[in-house]
Amino acid sequence: MKIITVEDPIEYHLKGVQQTQVDPDVGYTFASGLRSILRQDPDVILVGEIRDLETGEIAIQASLTGHLVLSTLHTNDAVGTILRLTDLKIRPVSIAPALSLAIAQRLVRRLCKKCKVPQEVSPERKEAIAAFLDQLPQRVDRTPYQQYTIYGPSEKGCEACGGLGYKGRAAVFEFLENTPEIQEATLRGDSKTKLAEIARKGGMVMMQEDGILKVLEGITTFEEVEDATGAIQWDSFLQKKNRLESGGNG
């Protein structure tokens, strides 16, 4: 498999990958680098970042001609990928068939496995967690979360984590699959709110929800998830539960 990249800068050297670096002084930009790469008939292309219309259009065309194209964009969430591409003036009729998957991620600190300590959980919080689990998309297997222990960092830490209580980082993710419904919404020029609604109906797990699940798995803390994704609205889970139980549409 032939994998070629254009990066700015090259941060890690990868065995078996042909890596090139942007150099504006000699006219080697993301766009010109991408054009050069396409002439080499690659199987996979990595574009460090899509910053402008020219780069975006070339990347889209490469995708439409059978190449797997990987890149990054500055957006707040996965749905924002489509809006960001349209903001660059890339036509929806090009985006809809070219996009396969959009992934958004944030990093949270990982609890030290050696010294993390169990935390007390109030009955109110347990009730909110149960409501949260009930409201996840059906595709999520709830079995691992029927019994859980919430952990926090040790106050003094340990030798393994250098006294921090945390060691390393974990990512919380959000995956937007470009389903036929999303493609149709892209072509219509639907709003971000509408796109998110369609994605949710299709089973998308939001970034904050993935973070909460990682807390229940003992990987990180609610505080870390809130720092990365915003305040968790625990009351909203209970309110939605009550609406559903009273016959509302949620």
Secondary structure as UniProt FT lines:
FT   STRAND          3..7
FT   TURN            15..16
FT   STRAND          18..21
FT   HELIX           24..26
FT   HELIX           30..38
FT   TURN            39..40
FT   STRAND          44..47
FT   HELIX           53..64
FT   TURN            65..66
FT   STRAND          68..71
FT   HELIX           80..87
FT   TURN            88..89
FT   HELIX           92..98
FT   STRAND          101..111
FT   TURN            113..115
FT   STRAND          117..118
FT   HELIX           123..134
FT   TURN            138..139
FT   HELIX           143..145
FT   STRAND          151..152
FT   TURN            159..163
FT   STRAND          166..177
FT   HELIX           180..188
FT   HELIX           192..201
FT   TURN            202..203
FT   HELIX           207..216
FT   TURN            217..218
FT   HELIX           222..229
FT   HELIX           234..245
FT   TURN            246..247
//
